[in-house]
Amino acid sequence: MASQQDIKRRIQSVRNTRKITKALELVSASKLRRAQLRIEALRPYADRMRDLMMEAASHAHLHGHPLLTRREARRVGIIVLTADRGLAGAFNGQVVRRALQLGSEQEAQGREVVYLPVGRKGLGTLRFRRREVLSSWTGFSDRPEYKDAEAIVEAAVTAYSADELDLVLLVYNRFVSALSQNVEDIELLPIPEGELAELDAQERAHQGELLFEPEAGEMLESLLRTSLEVTLYRALLESTASEHGARMTAMRNASENANDLISAYTLAMNRARQAEITQEILEVVAGADALQ
């Protein structure tokens, strides 16, 4: 059995760790609130922007636009949104696992797969697993800005327009609550045919109700790029809120585990103290018997 001094040192070490996890929990809770407000404010705008872009594409009859045209997929790019830091439970791992699963599914169809990770954790894991990384971005997962989404979209659109990529997928954590984050994957490029077909049906049902000024064809190019940027910016904000929620929950669990460990060590220390007292009493009694 460990001595009282050893157990006291362990208790102090756990208490120091608990201070760190508690501080990280409070910091993440504060950041989560701000991130949650940002994503809740952006969601309606992002949804409407995507609808407007697809409406313009449908009215302009430009399904042959390079970024809307589906072609045979020979090379697939997967954008993976992770964090720059760890200590967030399964947040990073579950996104990377889903991205690797998608990559395996695409490779099973005879397609080449490259990755475009966002965040140091995803980049490090993909490099460790020797996956091909086309481009990467780090340093802003804690508080992304719109310019970060612009840079990622620029790289994806450039590669897609140059036929370096035939299909671009996006994998990220969608924020549900502080306790729940769902991994989602969407097709970023090209626009899914099903959505455009649905818009065509809506257009036929409501012919003449929508007016564009300037013409839809003139607006399409800028709307398409802006819609992609807003979609990716939304995913970045969803990922950030999910990161803070996952870290807050992980640190809370770590603090509770530290409390349990301190209680267990305290009980062990009391037992060690009782054993020492009992041993001393036995020694005194034995000494007294020897003197008689």
N, C-alpha and C positions, 0 to 999 in steps of 0.2 A: 504493500500500500504506500502511496506517495505521502511524503511528510506534509505537515501543515504549511510549512514555508513554500513548498512547491505548489500546493493547491492555491495559496494566496496569490502567488505570482500568476497562475493561470487565470484566476478570477479577475485580477487587475488587467491582464491582457485582453480578456473578453470585454471588459467594461470599456476599455479604450476603443476596441473595434465597434462596440455599440454606439459610442459617441459619433463615430464617423458615419455609420449607416443611418443613424437618426438625422444627422445633418444633411446627408444626401437625400433622404426622404423628404425633408422640408424644402430643400432647394428644388427638387423635381416637382413637388406639389405646386410651388409658386410658378415654375415655368410651364407646368401643364395647364394651368388656368389661362395664361396668356395665349398659349398655342391653341387651346380649345376655342377661345373667342375668335382667333384668326381663321380657323378652318370653318367654323360655323358661319362666319360672315362671307366666306368665299364660296361655299358650296352652291347656293342658289345662282350666283353669277356664273360659276363654271358650267353648271348645267344648262343655263340659258345660252351661254356663248357657244357651246357645242351644238345645241339645237339650231341656233342662228346660222352657224357655218354650214351645217348639213342642208338647211333650207335653201341657202344661197346656192349650194352646189346642185341641188335638185332643180331649182328654177332656172339656173344657167345651163342646164343640160350638159354639164362638163364632167360627166363620169369618166371621160378619158384624160382628165388632168393627171399629170405624173404622180402626184401624191395620193390620188384617189383610185388609181388603176391597180388592180390586183394582177400579179404576174406569178409565174412559177417560182416557188421559193427554193432557192438553192443555198442561200446563205442567210442565216437568221441572227439577229442581234437581240440580246436580252438585257434590258436596263434593270439593274437590281438596286433598290433603295435600302440602304442600311445606315447605321450610325457610325460616328467617328470614335465613340467610346463604348465600353462594355458595361458590366454591372447592371444589365437591364433584363435579366432572366432569359427567356427564349426569344426575345425580340429579333435579334440578328440571325440566330440560327434558323428560325422557321422561314425567314425570307430566303436565305441562301439555299436551304433545302428545297424549297419550291422552285427556285430558279434552276437548280441543278436537275430537278425532276423534269421540268419543261425542256431543258437542254437535252436530256436523255431521250425524251419523246421525239424531239425534232431529229436527233441523230439516228433514231430507229427508222425514220422515214428517208434516210439517205441525205440529210441536209447538214451543212456545216454550221456550227454554232459558235458565235463569239459573244463576249460579255462586255457590258458597259456599266461597271459598278459605281455607285455613288456612296461614299462613306468608307472610312479606313477599314472597318471590320469586314465588309464584303470584299473589298479589294484584297486584303490579306488572305482571306480564306480561299478565294478563287486562284490566287497566285500559288498558294500552298498546294492546292489540288491540281496545279499545272493546267488550268484552263486558259484559253486564249482571251486576252483582254484587249479590246480595240481602243477604248478610251476610258478614262476614270476621272472622278472629281471627288475632292475631299475638303474638309475644313469648314463646312457650313451646315451640317446636319442638325446642329443645335438650334439654329435660327436661320433658315433659308430665306433668300430674297428672290424677287422676281427675275433679277438678272441671272441668277443661278439656273433657273428653269430655261431662260433664253439660251444660255450656253449649251445646255444638254440637248435642247431641241435643234439648235444649229448643227451640232455634230451628227445627230440622227438624220436630219433632213438632207444634209450634205452627202452622207454615206448612202442614203436611199436614192437620191437623185442621180448619183454617180454609179448606180447599180452595184455598189459594194455590199449593200444589204437589200434583200428582197422582202423581208418581213421584220418588223420591230415590235417586240413585246415589252411590257412594263410589269414588274413585280414589286409590290410594296405592302406595307401594313396599313389597313384602313382602320381608323380610330372609331371605336364603338363606345368605350368607356375606359376609365382608369384601370379596370380589371379585365377588359376584353379588347383584343386587337385581332382583326381577321386578315389573313393573308389573301390578297387579291392579285389577279393577273389580268391584264387587258391588252388588246391589240392596238398599239398606237399608230402604226403605219402598215398598210394603207387603212383608210376608213372601212370598217366592216361592211360588206355588201348588203347584209340584212338590214342595217340601219338606213342605207340609202334607198333600198327597195321600199321600206316602210314610209319614207318621206315621199317617194314617188306616188304611193297610194294616197297619202294625205293631200298631196298637191292636186291629184285628179279629183278628190272629193271636195276640195275647197278652191277650185280654179278661180283665179281673179281676186282672192281675198287678200293676198300678200303683195305689197308693193315695195320695191327696192329703189333707193335713190342714193348714189348712182346705180347703174344696172348691176344685177347680181353677179354677172361675169367679171365686172371691174372690181367688185368688192371681194370676190372669192379668194384671190391670192393672199391678201392681207388677213382676211378672216381665217383662212386655213392655218396660217402660221400662228396667229394670235390664239386660236382655239387650242392648238397643240401646246403652246406655252402655258396657257391657263390650266389645261388638263394636267400637265406635268407639275406645275406649281401647286395645284391642289394635292397631287400625290405626295409632294414634298412636305406640305403642311400636315397631311394626314399621318405621314411617317414620323414627323417630329412630335406631334401630339401623342402618337402611339409609343414613341421612345420614352417620353417623360412619364407617361402612365405606367409603362412596364417597369421603368427604373424605380418609380415611387413604390410600386407594389413589391418589387424584389427587395428593396431596402427595408420596407416595413416587415416583410417576412424574416429578413436577416436579423432585424432588431428583436423580433419576437423569439427567434431561435437563440439569440444571445441571452435573453432573459431566462429561457429554459436551461441553457447551459450554466448560467451563473447559479441558478437554483440547485442544479445537480451538483456543481462543485461545492457550494455552500454546505449541502447535506453531507458530502464526502468529507469536508473539512471538519464538520462537527463530529462525525464518526471517528475521524483520526484523533481529534482532541479527546474524546471519550476513551478511546483505546489507550492513549498515553496516560490519562489520569488513572485508568484502571491498572495499568502496568506499574505506575508509581505506587499505588496503594498496595499492590501485591508485594512489591519490593520492601515497603516499610513493614508490612506484616511479617514477611519472611525474616527481615533483620531483627524484629522484636522477638520472634520465636527462637532465633539463634542465640539471643542473649539470655534467655531463660534457662 
